[in-house]
Amino acid sequence: MATRIDGKAFADNLCDKLADEVDALKKEHGLQPCIAVVLVGEDPASQVYVRNKVRRCQQLGITSIEHRPSADITQDELMAIIDSLNSDETVHGILVQLPLPDHLDEEAVINAIRADKDVDGFNILNVGLLSVGQNGLVPCTPLGSLMMLKDQLGDLSGLNAVVVGRSNIVGKPMAQLLLQENCTVTIAHSRTKNLPEVCRRADILVAAVGRPRFVQGDWIKPGATVIDVGINRIEEDGKSRLVGDVDYDAASDIAGAITPVPGGVGPMTIACLMYNTVAAAKAASGIE
């Protein structure tokens, strides 16, 4: 049976360290890290996610500011909120919860956030910095996945990595991070020929396609490390449950290590948002 990579325990440990760092920043530098969250409308999933983020902020001693405009806010009104947060030097991180209502231009909103406050790592300047291997704020889900991989495997240099999914939020930045660790990286997607065979070559397999149990057990190389980014709600045996993009039961018989769903990558995403907020606060104050 594969080793179960406990993302919740890893995230709790990371947040304990961050809480100590936040406390030290307050005592030694008079610096209070602060994140502003903008939640447009009443999407239930987004509200739960934001509530979990706010709870983590409270645990770590990070100040959390919330803006909750109605779903009919105009593009100009939303941009004005972002402009005011960009100008507020007490705010170190800005997060606009996605998705936005259809009438709003997500790309314009993301790129309006100052790159040094873009704790989601989605701004085009941070994307560019990551692509050329320079320091910037990195998207939280790939960052958390990389942390768990390095904790599990140590040096990743020379390993074959396959990322299934090419989204701007997970797939592409995950591939860039793995390249920086000297992996040989393949990005696979819906047009990839012989996808199962491509996956079987992977020492590291990252699944981020948004399709429940898409990756089958026999797609996995024996002993491979599997990072399952997917979170899909399905109805099974008359019950609603969350499953990943990987068939966990089948994969566990073959893989060397695997993240569960829930309890794997999800908790690390929020922990890495806290990590990015602390990093942005330190950078704004010139603290190494």
TIKOLKE-325436 format. One record per residue (C-alpha): residue number from 1; residue in three letters; chain; x, y, z. Coordinates in steps of 0.001 Angstrom, whole numbers, always signed. Layout:
! TIKOLKE-325436
+-----+-----+----+---------+---------+---------+
!   i !  aa ! ch !       X !       Y !       Z !
+-----+-----+----+---------+---------+---------+
! NUM ! Ala !  A !       X !       Y !       Z !
...
+-----+-----+----+---------+---------+---------+
! end
This chain:
! TIKOLKE-325436
+-----+-----+----+---------+---------+---------+
!   i !  aa ! ch !       X !       Y !       Z !
+-----+-----+----+---------+---------+---------+
!   1 ! Met !  A !      +0 !      +0 !      +0 !
!   2 ! Ala !  A !   +1147 !   +3519 !    -830 !
!   3 ! Thr !  A !   +2199 !   +5955 !   +1874 !
!   4 ! Arg !  A !    -621 !   +8421 !   +2536 !
!   5 ! Ile !  A !    +732 !  +11968 !   +2275 !
!   6 ! Asp !  A !   -1135 !  +13836 !   +5013 !
!   7 ! Gly !  A !   -1644 !  +17339 !   +3668 !
!   8 ! Lys !  A !   -3616 !  +18451 !   +6694 !
!   9 ! Ala !  A !    -817 !  +17546 !   +9108 !
!  10 ! Phe !  A !   +1760 !  +19161 !   +6815 !
!  11 ! Ala !  A !    -343 !  +22339 !   +6582 !
!  12 ! Asp !  A !    -812 !  +22465 !  +10361 !
!  13 ! Asn !  A !   +2942 !  +22160 !  +10854 !
!  14 ! Leu !  A !   +3657 !  +24896 !   +8304 !
!  15 ! Cys !  A !   +1093 !  +27190 !   +9925 !
!  16 ! Asp !  A !   +2620 !  +26595 !  +13388 !
!  17 ! Lys !  A !   +5950 !  +27823 !  +12014 !
!  18 ! Leu !  A !   +4281 !  +30785 !  +10313 !
!  19 ! Ala !  A !   +2500 !  +31733 !  +13558 !
!  20 ! Asp !  A !   +5882 !  +31895 !  +15297 !
!  21 ! Glu !  A !   +7250 !  +34014 !  +12450 !
!  22 ! Val !  A !   +4277 !  +36389 !  +12557 !
!  23 ! Asp !  A !   +4755 !  +36778 !  +16304 !
!  24 ! Ala !  A !   +8447 !  +37559 !  +15790 !
!  25 ! Leu !  A !   +7654 !  +40114 !  +13063 !
!  26 ! Lys !  A !   +5305 !  +41924 !  +15436 !
!  27 ! Lys !  A !   +7735 !  +41930 !  +18367 !
!  28 ! Glu !  A !  +10989 !  +42603 !  +16529 !
!  29 ! His !  A !   +9853 !  +44817 !  +13657 !
!  30 ! Gly !  A !   +6431 !  +46146 !  +14623 !
!  31 ! Leu !  A !   +5121 !  +44528 !  +11438 !
!  32 ! Gln !  A !   +1533 !  +43240 !  +11292 !
!  33 ! Pro !  A !    +966 !  +41077 !   +8186 !
!  34 ! Cys !  A !   -2406 !  +41806 !   +6594 !
!  35 ! Ile !  A !   -4411 !  +40271 !   +3763 !
!  36 ! Ala !  A !   -7500 !  +41734 !   +2113 !
!  37 ! Val !  A !  -10041 !  +39315 !    +629 !
!  38 ! Val !  A !  -12588 !  +40470 !   -1946 !
!  39 ! Leu !  A !  -15601 !  +38156 !   -2305 !
!  40 ! Val !  A !  -18106 !  +39217 !   -4963 !
!  41 ! Gly !  A !  -21624 !  +37840 !   -4599 !
!  42 ! Glu !  A !  -22956 !  +34893 !   -2603 !
!  43 ! Asp !  A !  -21421 !  +31789 !   -4200 !
!  44 ! Pro !  A !  -21669 !  +29108 !   -1447 !
!  45 ! Ala !  A !  -18391 !  +27314 !   -2280 !
!  46 ! Ser !  A !  -16502 !  +30605 !   -2353 !
!  47 ! Gln !  A !  -17989 !  +31630 !    +984 !
!  48 ! Val !  A !  -16807 !  +28382 !   +2607 !
!  49 ! Tyr !  A !  -13332 !  +28799 !   +1139 !
!  50 ! Val !  A !  -13054 !  +32405 !   +2327 !
!  51 ! Arg !  A !  -14290 !  +31423 !   +5782 !
!  52 ! Asn !  A !  -11524 !  +28810 !   +6020 !
!  53 ! Lys !  A !   -8943 !  +31392 !   +4940 !
!  54 ! Val !  A !  -10131 !  +33867 !   +7560 !
!  55 ! Arg !  A !   -9990 !  +31152 !  +10234 !
!  56 ! Arg !  A !   -6355 !  +30410 !   +9340 !
!  57 ! Cys !  A !   -5514 !  +34116 !   +9506 !
!  58 ! Gln !  A !   -6927 !  +34288 !  +13014 !
!  59 ! Gln !  A !   -4904 !  +31248 !  +14087 !
!  60 ! Leu !  A !   -1677 !  +32787 !  +12783 !
!  61 ! Gly !  A !   -2240 !  +36329 !  +13992 !
!  62 ! Ile !  A !   -2559 !  +37723 !  +10458 !
!  63 ! Thr !  A !   -5007 !  +40603 !  +10027 !
!  64 ! Ser !  A !   -7788 !  +39769 !   +7571 !
!  65 ! Ile !  A !   -9890 !  +42453 !   +5873 !
!  66 ! Glu !  A !  -12992 !  +41474 !   +3924 !
!  67 ! His !  A !  -14796 !  +43292 !   +1125 !
!  68 ! Arg !  A !  -18089 !  +41671 !    +113 !
!  69 ! Pro !  A !  -19651 !  +43632 !   -2751 !
!  70 ! Ser !  A !  -22877 !  +42394 !   -4317 !
!  71 ! Ala !  A !  -22850 !  +40257 !   -7456 !
!  72 ! Asp !  A !  -24049 !  +43200 !   -9586 !
!  73 ! Ile !  A !  -20967 !  +45336 !   -8867 !
!  74 ! Thr !  A !  -19606 !  +46999 !  -12005 !
!  75 ! Gln !  A !  -16111 !  +46470 !  -13376 !
!  76 ! Asp !  A !  -15183 !  +50062 !  -12512 !
!  77 ! Glu !  A !  -16450 !  +49707 !   -8949 !
!  78 ! Leu !  A !  -14458 !  +46512 !   -8419 !
!  79 ! Met !  A !  -11335 !  +48085 !   -9904 !
!  80 ! Ala !  A !  -11754 !  +51016 !   -7513 !
!  81 ! Ile !  A !  -11711 !  +48608 !   -4530 !
!  82 ! Ile !  A !   -8506 !  +47041 !   -5839 !
!  83 ! Asp !  A !   -6922 !  +50447 !   -6440 !
!  84 ! Ser !  A !   -7632 !  +51472 !   -2854 !
!  85 ! Leu !  A !   -6088 !  +48251 !   -1517 !
!  86 ! Asn !  A !   -3058 !  +48662 !   -3778 !
!  87 ! Ser !  A !   -2520 !  +52106 !   -2262 !
!  88 ! Asp !  A !   -2961 !  +50972 !   +1352 !
!  89 ! Glu !  A !    +537 !  +50167 !   +2616 !
!  90 ! Thr !  A !    -875 !  +48379 !   +5688 !
!  91 ! Val !  A !   -2293 !  +45732 !   +3322 !
!  92 ! His !  A !    +366 !  +43251 !   +2192 !
!  93 ! Gly !  A !   -1744 !  +40751 !    +285 !
!  94 ! Ile !  A !   -4824 !  +41082 !   -1931 !
!  95 ! Leu !  A !   -6948 !  +38112 !   -2927 !
!  96 ! Val !  A !   -9983 !  +38340 !   -5199 !
!  97 ! Gln !  A !  -11954 !  +35115 !   -4802 !
!  98 ! Leu !  A !  -12636 !  +33396 !   -8123 !
!  99 ! Pro !  A !  -14758 !  +32748 !  -10063 !
! 100 ! Leu !  A !  -16248 !  +36189 !  -10572 !
! 101 ! Pro !  A !  -19732 !  +36824 !  -12031 !
! 102 ! Asp !  A !  -19790 !  +36502 !  -15825 !
! 103 ! His !  A !  -20071 !  +40227 !  -16515 !
! 104 ! Leu !  A !  -16711 !  +40952 !  -14851 !
! 105 ! Asp !  A !  -13343 !  +40624 !  -16605 !
! 106 ! Glu !  A !  -11321 !  +38252 !  -14398 !
! 107 ! Glu !  A !   -8070 !  +38760 !  -16274 !
! 108 ! Ala !  A !   -8255 !  +42532 !  -15937 !
! 109 ! Val !  A !   -9070 !  +42225 !  -12226 !
! 110 ! Ile !  A !   -6179 !  +39841 !  -11529 !
! 111 ! Asn !  A !   -3688 !  +42011 !  -13380 !
! 112 ! Ala !  A !   -4909 !  +45134 !  -11587 !
! 113 ! Ile !  A !   -3597 !  +43714 !   -8292 !
! 114 ! Arg !  A !     -80 !  +44933 !   -7535 !
! 115 ! Ala !  A !   +2335 !  +42087 !   -8254 !
! 116 ! Asp !  A !   +3987 !  +42402 !   -4829 !
! 117 ! Lys !  A !    +547 !  +42014 !   -3181 !
! 118 ! Asp !  A !    -694 !  +39246 !   -5491 !
! 119 ! Val !  A !    -659 !  +36437 !   -2911 !
! 120 ! Asp !  A !   -2551 !  +34119 !   -5298 !
! 121 ! Gly !  A !    +365 !  +34394 !   -7736 !
! 122 ! Phe !  A !   -1919 !  +34879 !  -10761 !
! 123 ! Asn !  A !    -774 !  +38352 !  -11911 !
! 124 ! Ile !  A !    +975 !  +38238 !  -15287 !
! 125 ! Leu !  A !   +4162 !  +39704 !  -13770 !
! 126 ! Asn !  A !   +4391 !  +36881 !  -11223 !
! 127 ! Val !  A !   +3633 !  +34357 !  -13965 !
! 128 ! Gly !  A !   +6538 !  +35771 !  -15965 !
! 129 ! Leu !  A !   +8916 !  +35724 !  -13006 !
! 130 ! Leu !  A !   +8103 !  +32071 !  -12364 !
! 131 ! Ser !  A !   +8602 !  +31169 !  -16019 !
! 132 ! Val !  A !  +12165 !  +32574 !  -16049 !
! 133 ! Gly !  A !  +13059 !  +31219 !  -12613 !
! 134 ! Gln !  A !  +13140 !  +34517 !  -10733 !
! 135 ! Asn !  A !  +11620 !  +35287 !   -7353 !
! 136 ! Gly !  A !   +7959 !  +36212 !   -7263 !
! 137 ! Leu !  A !   +4759 !  +35118 !   -5560 !
! 138 ! Val !  A !   +3884 !  +31568 !   -6648 !
! 139 ! Pro !  A !    +349 !  +30119 !   -7002 !
! 140 ! Cys !  A !    -584 !  +28426 !   -3742 !
! 141 ! Thr !  A !   -1729 !  +24988 !   -4918 !
! 142 ! Pro !  A !   +1410 !  +24204 !   -6970 !
! 143 ! Leu !  A !   +3596 !  +25631 !   -4196 !
! 144 ! Gly !  A !   +1959 !  +23402 !   -1584 !
! 145 ! Ser !  A !   +2230 !  +20387 !   -3888 !
! 146 ! Leu !  A !   +5939 !  +21024 !   -4377 !
! 147 ! Met !  A !   +6502 !  +21334 !    -624 !
! 148 ! Met !  A !   +4911 !  +17932 !     -54 !
! 149 ! Leu !  A !   +6876 !  +16359 !   -2899 !
! 150 ! Lys !  A !  +10193 !  +17608 !   -1535 !
! 151 ! Asp !  A !   +9276 !  +16465 !   +1955 !
! 152 ! Gln !  A !   +8423 !  +13010 !    +635 !
! 153 ! Leu !  A !  +11241 !  +12546 !   -1879 !
! 154 ! Gly !  A !  +13980 !  +15008 !    -948 !
! 155 ! Asp !  A !  +15997 !  +15920 !   -4038 !
! 156 ! Leu !  A !  +13766 !  +15796 !   -7144 !
! 157 ! Ser !  A !  +16622 !  +16257 !   -9603 !
! 158 ! Gly !  A !  +16459 !  +13943 !  -12616 !
! 159 ! Leu !  A !  +13023 !  +12494 !  -11870 !
! 160 ! Asn !  A !  +10432 !  +12155 !  -14632 !
! 161 ! Ala !  A !   +7381 !  +14268 !  -13784 !
! 162 ! Val !  A !   +4057 !  +14255 !  -15624 !
! 163 ! Val !  A !   +1497 !  +16987 !  -14973 !
! 164 ! Val !  A !   -1967 !  +16068 !  -16259 !
! 165 ! Gly !  A !   -3722 !  +19387 !  -16853 !
! 166 ! Arg !  A !   -2527 !  +22670 !  -18343 !
! 167 ! Ser !  A !   -4464 !  +25341 !  -16455 !
! 168 ! Asn !  A !   -2842 !  +28673 !  -15620 !
! 169 ! Ile !  A !   -3704 !  +28138 !  -11953 !
! 170 ! Val !  A !   -2198 !  +24670 !  -11407 !
! 171 ! Gly !  A !    -852 !  +22783 !  -14424 !
! 172 ! Lys !  A !   +1494 !  +25329 !  -15980 !
! 173 ! Pro !  A !   +2969 !  +26747 !  -12743 !
! 174 ! Met !  A !   +3368 !  +23203 !  -11359 !
! 175 ! Ala !  A !   +5416 !  +22296 !  -14418 !
! 176 ! Gln !  A !   +7577 !  +25408 !  -13990 !
! 177 ! Leu !  A !   +8274 !  +24593 !  -10339 !
! 178 ! Leu !  A !   +9231 !  +21018 !  -11212 !
! 179 ! Leu !  A !  +11553 !  +22290 !  -13949 !
! 180 ! Gln !  A !  +13257 !  +24507 !  -11379 !
! 181 ! Glu !  A !  +13844 !  +21352 !   -9305 !
! 182 ! Asn !  A !  +15602 !  +19791 !  -12331 !
! 183 ! Cys !  A !  +12869 !  +17297 !  -13142 !
! 184 ! Thr !  A !  +12213 !  +16176 !  -16699 !
! 185 ! Val !  A !   +8671 !  +17480 !  -17151 !
! 186 ! Thr !  A !   +5820 !  +16505 !  -19471 !
! 187 ! Ile !  A !   +2548 !  +18451 !  -19516 !
! 188 ! Ala !  A !    -270 !  +16135 !  -20615 !
! 189 ! His !  A !   -3823 !  +17183 !  -21447 !
! 190 ! Ser !  A !   -7017 !  +16234 !  -23278 !
! 191 ! Arg !  A !   -5256 !  +16086 !  -26652 !
! 192 ! Thr !  A !   -2327 !  +13959 !  -25444 !
! 193 ! Lys !  A !   -2015 !  +10705 !  -27369 !
! 194 ! Asn !  A !   -1589 !   +7490 !  -25366 !
! 195 ! Leu !  A !   -2161 !   +9329 !  -22083 !
! 196 ! Pro !  A !   -2055 !   +6183 !  -19883 !
! 197 ! Glu !  A !   +1345 !   +5268 !  -21326 !
! 198 ! Val !  A !   +2636 !   +8822 !  -20776 !
! 199 ! Cys !  A !   +1527 !   +8652 !  -17136 !
! 200 ! Arg !  A !   +3207 !   +5267 !  -16624 !
! 201 ! Arg !  A !   +6600 !   +6875 !  -17268 !
! 202 ! Ala !  A !   +6201 !   +9296 !  -14358 !
! 203 ! Asp !  A !   +8173 !   +9076 !  -11133 !
! 204 ! Ile !  A !   +6007 !  +12042 !  -10078 !
! 205 ! Leu !  A !   +2417 !  +12244 !  -11336 !
! 206 ! Val !  A !    +363 !  +15396 !  -10682 !
! 207 ! Ala !  A !   -3330 !  +15136 !  -11616 !
! 208 ! Ala !  A !   -5180 !  +18430 !  -12096 !
! 209 ! Val !  A !   -7941 !  +17895 !  -14642 !
! 210 ! Gly !  A !  -11142 !  +18339 !  -12615 !
! 211 ! Arg !  A !  -12601 !  +14953 !  -13593 !
! 212 ! Pro !  A !  -13465 !  +12460 !  -10834 !
! 213 ! Arg !  A !  -11246 !   +9357 !  -10741 !
! 214 ! Phe !  A !   -9979 !  +10114 !  -14221 !
! 215 ! Val !  A !   -6500 !   +8672 !  -13619 !
! 216 ! Gln !  A !   -6757 !   +4908 !  -13264 !
! 217 ! Gly !  A !   -4604 !   +2706 !  -11079 !
! 218 ! Asp !  A !   -2943 !    +966 !  -14025 !
! 219 ! Trp !  A !   -1806 !   +4360 !  -15379 !
! 220 ! Ile !  A !    +649 !   +4648 !  -12490 !
! 221 ! Lys !  A !   +4262 !   +3506 !  -12456 !
! 222 ! Pro !  A !   +4934 !   +1195 !   -9502 !
! 223 ! Gly !  A !   +6397 !   +3227 !   -6653 !
! 224 ! Ala !  A !   +5533 !   +6624 !   -8183 !
! 225 ! Thr !  A !   +4518 !   +9591 !   -6045 !
! 226 ! Val !  A !   +1042 !  +10868 !   -6932 !
! 227 ! Ile !  A !    -242 !  +14364 !   -6150 !
! 228 ! Asp !  A !   -4018 !  +14548 !   -6650 !
! 229 ! Val !  A !   -5112 !  +18172 !   -7010 !
! 230 ! Gly !  A !   -8707 !  +17409 !   -7979 !
! 231 ! Ile !  A !  -11668 !  +18042 !   -5699 !
! 232 ! Asn !  A !  -14874 !  +16667 !   -7216 !
! 233 ! Arg !  A !  -18238 !  +16162 !   -5525 !
! 234 ! Ile !  A !  -20075 !  +13037 !   -6651 !
! 235 ! Glu !  A !  -23150 !  +11072 !   -5620 !
! 236 ! Glu !  A !  -22307 !   +7487 !   -4681 !
! 237 ! Asp !  A !  -24383 !   +4896 !   -2848 !
! 238 ! Gly !  A !  -26965 !   +7569 !   -2135 !
! 239 ! Lys !  A !  -24393 !   +9847 !    -478 !
! 240 ! Ser !  A !  -22537 !  +12965 !   -1567 !
! 241 ! Arg !  A !  -18759 !  +12685 !   -1235 !
! 242 ! Leu !  A !  -15539 !  +14314 !   -2380 !
! 243 ! Val !  A !  -13131 !  +12414 !   -4615 !
! 244 ! Gly !  A !   -9996 !  +13387 !   -6488 !
! 245 ! Asp !  A !   -8914 !  +13136 !  -10107 !
! 246 ! Val !  A !   -7203 !   +9819 !   -9289 !
! 247 ! Asp !  A !   -8876 !   +6512 !   -8456 !
! 248 ! Tyr !  A !   -7394 !   +6507 !   -4947 !
! 249 ! Asp !  A !   -8139 !   +2904 !   -3987 !
! 250 ! Ala !  A !   -6685 !   +1458 !   -7177 !
! 251 ! Ala !  A !   -3716 !   +3831 !   -7189 !
! 252 ! Ser !  A !   -2854 !   +3058 !   -3569 !
! 253 ! Asp !  A !   -2037 !    -530 !   -4529 !
! 254 ! Ile !  A !    +608 !    +636 !   -7017 !
! 255 ! Ala !  A !   +1970 !   +4057 !   -6046 !
! 256 ! Gly !  A !   +4733 !   +4602 !   -3530 !
! 257 ! Ala !  A !   +2990 !   +7632 !   -2021 !
! 258 ! Ile !  A !    -248 !   +9494 !   -2745 !
! 259 ! Thr !  A !   -2254 !  +12456 !   -1474 !
! 260 ! Pro !  A !   -5844 !  +11696 !    -394 !
! 261 ! Val !  A !   -8935 !  +13731 !   -1220 !
! 262 ! Pro !  A !   -9971 !  +15354 !    +999 !
! 263 ! Gly !  A !   -7038 !  +16000 !   +3330 !
! 264 ! Gly !  A !   -4242 !  +16246 !    +779 !
! 265 ! Val !  A !   -3528 !  +19252 !   -1403 !
! 266 ! Gly !  A !   -6547 !  +21302 !    -235 !
! 267 ! Pro !  A !   -5259 !  +22248 !   +3244 !
! 268 ! Met !  A !   -1866 !  +23118 !   +1753 !
! 269 ! Thr !  A !   -3427 !  +25647 !    -617 !
! 270 ! Ile !  A !   -4674 !  +27773 !   +2271 !
! 271 ! Ala !  A !   -1453 !  +27272 !   +4256 !
! 272 ! Cys !  A !    +559 !  +28517 !   +1280 !
! 273 ! Leu !  A !   -1704 !  +31553 !    +983 !
! 274 ! Met !  A !    -640 !  +32372 !   +4545 !
! 275 ! Tyr !  A !   +2988 !  +31679 !   +3552 !
! 276 ! Asn !  A !   +2732 !  +34105 !    +613 !
! 277 ! Thr !  A !   +1116 !  +36771 !   +2800 !
! 278 ! Val !  A !   +3948 !  +36612 !   +5326 !
! 279 ! Ala !  A !   +6504 !  +36661 !   +2498 !
! 280 ! Ala !  A !   +4827 !  +39729 !    +948 !
! 281 ! Ala !  A !   +4764 !  +41522 !   +4294 !
! 282 ! Lys !  A !   +8483 !  +40857 !   +4837 !
! 283 ! Ala !  A !   +9369 !  +41951 !   +1307 !
! 284 ! Ala !  A !   +7392 !  +45191 !   +1705 !
! 285 ! Ser !  A !   +9431 !  +46006 !   +4832 !
! 286 ! Gly !  A !  +12770 !  +44914 !   +3381 !
! 287 ! Ile !  A !  +13099 !  +41946 !   +5752 !
! 288 ! Glu !  A !  +14995 !  +38896 !   +4460 !
+-----+-----+----+---------+---------+---------+
! end
